Each structure stands twice: as structure tokens, then as C-alpha cells.
Amino acid sequence: MLNKIALLQKYAWLAPSRDALNLVIGDDLDAALSAALYLHAHPNAKLIGVYAKYTTVYYSAAHTWDDVLNAVWLDLDIYHPQCKSLGHHIVRVQPRQVLPGFDNSLNLNDLFGKSLQRKFDEKYPLGTIHFLMWLYGREIPARADADLLLWLADSAYINAQARAYRKRWRDGKAEWEARAGFKWNVKSWLHGAIQIPSLQRTFELVDTRAFEERMRAFQLEMAAHGFPQGDGQVASSLLKLFGYQCQLSDDVRADLLRLLEFAATRTGWTFAPAQVAALQDLRRKTGERAREKLEHIAPNDFVEFLEARRVFSYVFTHFDTINYTAALA
């Protein structure tokens, strides 16, 4: 199990406080839920930006780019030594690989040495919000459908099922292909590193028809609120439901504020209007999106590759490919 006290000492920017911190977040439901809880636990923190589609940072015109770089980046893995980011993508090709751009950041897979080459199937299967719930000692709020909302973050409920489906297209027709789920891995994390009793209890329900029927009704409600579902690759085991990412449209400010308000209202993790007031006027900085086959990068040259390309963030889309955004810092 993770040592909560040691983590809060090492990453003091995560510890609940009244410090005047700046916050930048990702652009989906998990990020919005994480921001609501973080702002609730840090009443003097201010949300000053959002990193949208891993290409563009929209940030407060009242703040400098240096303010943005020195902020807390939530539900994001940012490769920059000034940034303090909290994320859960696999970021290393080899375990314990030294990556200077993450010196001030916390990555949940890194805590257990998981990488492309080691224990990839055991990578973190939940959302950033679930880690923050554990870190701050929070349970699923006693509010209508709060369990659905929290299991929806990063499609965690699909990961927690024994079986899932992937949609394939053949000869212009959609077909469902059954695949093994990651129930065993979710259970391992929930009963090992991140022990939250209410998540442990509801974990036993997510693979039932009753839960999926409730989730289907909840997703229809979210659609009625105007939140976009986004594309899904993996569907649930019984009703073939997808996740619900709620990624922002071009009207970033309005969408973000609406999603944050929805997250806060449904959980009770409220925050003051002043904590999001900096979003009133936004400017933006856009990077260059590119990809590279890992076969073209020697493992020992990975850091040099990141530095030479001025990589700001990246994700391994497959075992053999890195997608990255450059020239932002």
C-alpha cells in the first residue's frame, strides 16, 4: 500500500492547504472531478488554465506563461522540470528510467516501476480522481448517482468488468469483438495501493445488469445536459455502453465552467467563484503534434530524443509508437 504521509511530504503541492496555488487541468470528466476535489481541498488555489486535446494550453490572460509552467498540472503528465504534474499514463520505456522532465511530478505507474517493458498489464486502471479520493480520505459522496459519475471517470467501470467488447469494422459493417477485461487489475489496486471502502463495495456491482442500466440512464441525462460523449474504443460487457469523456469543444471557457459546476454539484466538492475567476479572459499557446516509432529511438537515447524534440507531453499509443506535443515551453 502507498504511504500517504510520505507522498504528501514529497509532493507538498498535493497536501490540503490554504496556499495560493495555481492549477492547470486536462480537458475531460476525470480532470473536472479531480479539479473540483482539489479546489475544495485548497480553498486559496485558483484554476488558471486547461490543456486541451494535448495540443493547446488555454490560460488566464492575467497570468504569465511562467506562472502557467510553475502551476500544478492535474490529470496530466507534463515533461517539464518547472511543472508539478499528477498523471497516470505509462511514461517510461524501461522501469526506473531517469527522466529529468518529471523531476517535480508524480506519476502513479512510476510509484510501482511500471513501464512499457515491465508489468504493462498491471498499469494503473482508474482515474486521477480515484487516487485523490484515497489521498484526501474521501468516499463516494452520499448523493444521487455519485457512484455512477465517479466510476464513469476514465471509463473505470469498464476496466473493472471481467469482460468487455471492442468495436471493429469489417467490410463497412460494425462487429463486436469480445475481449478480457481488467477486473483483476482494478481489484488489485483497490485492495492494495488505493483502499477506498466505498469503491471496494461498489466494485462488486459494476459488472451487473442493474448497474449498467443505471449507467445507461445516467449517460442519457448527461447527453441531455449537452455534455459530449466522445469516441469510445471499448464497450461494457452487457449493454455495450462506452465511457463518457465530456471533452471540451472550441468554446473552452463555457464548457469547462459548466463541467466543473456539474462535477461540484453532483459530488458536493464545491469551490468559490473566485477560484475560477481567472478563466474570464483566456489566451492560448499551441504546440506541434507528432509521432515516432520507438524502433527509431534507442532506449538509452530516449531522454536525448525528448530534449532534442522539445517534447512537452507524450503518450505511448501502442507498444511501438510515441505521440508527443513539442515546442510549447
Secondary structure as GFF3:
##gff-version 3
##sequence-region A 1 329
A	DSSP	alpha_helix	4	10	.	.	.	ID=ss1
A	DSSP	three_ten_helix	12	14	.	.	.	ID=ss2
A	DSSP	beta_strand	22	25	.	.	.	ID=ss3
A	DSSP	alpha_helix	29	41	.	.	.	ID=ss4
A	DSSP	beta_strand	46	52	.	.	.	ID=ss5
A	DSSP	beta_strand	56	60	.	.	.	ID=ss6
A	DSSP	alpha_helix	65	69	.	.	.	ID=ss7
A	DSSP	beta_strand	72	74	.	.	.	ID=ss8
A	DSSP	beta_strand	84	87	.	.	.	ID=ss9
A	DSSP	three_ten_helix	100	102	.	.	.	ID=ss10
A	DSSP	beta_strand	106	107	.	.	.	ID=ss11
A	DSSP	three_ten_helix	110	112	.	.	.	ID=ss12
A	DSSP	three_ten_helix	120	122	.	.	.	ID=ss13
A	DSSP	alpha_helix	128	135	.	.	.	ID=ss14
A	DSSP	alpha_helix	146	152	.	.	.	ID=ss15
A	DSSP	three_ten_helix	153	155	.	.	.	ID=ss16
A	DSSP	alpha_helix	156	159	.	.	.	ID=ss17
A	DSSP	beta_strand	163	170	.	.	.	ID=ss18
A	DSSP	beta_strand	173	180	.	.	.	ID=ss19
A	DSSP	alpha_helix	183	190	.	.	.	ID=ss20
A	DSSP	alpha_helix	197	203	.	.	.	ID=ss21
A	DSSP	alpha_helix	209	224	.	.	.	ID=ss22
A	DSSP	beta_strand	234	235	.	.	.	ID=ss23
A	DSSP	alpha_helix	252	267	.	.	.	ID=ss24
A	DSSP	three_ten_helix	273	275	.	.	.	ID=ss25
A	DSSP	three_ten_helix	277	280	.	.	.	ID=ss26
A	DSSP	beta_strand	282	286	.	.	.	ID=ss27
A	DSSP	beta_strand	288	293	.	.	.	ID=ss28
A	DSSP	three_ten_helix	294	296	.	.	.	ID=ss29
A	DSSP	three_ten_helix	299	301	.	.	.	ID=ss30
A	DSSP	alpha_helix	302	308	.	.	.	ID=ss31
A	DSSP	beta_strand	311	318	.	.	.	ID=ss32
A	DSSP	beta_strand	321	326	.	.	.	ID=ss33
###
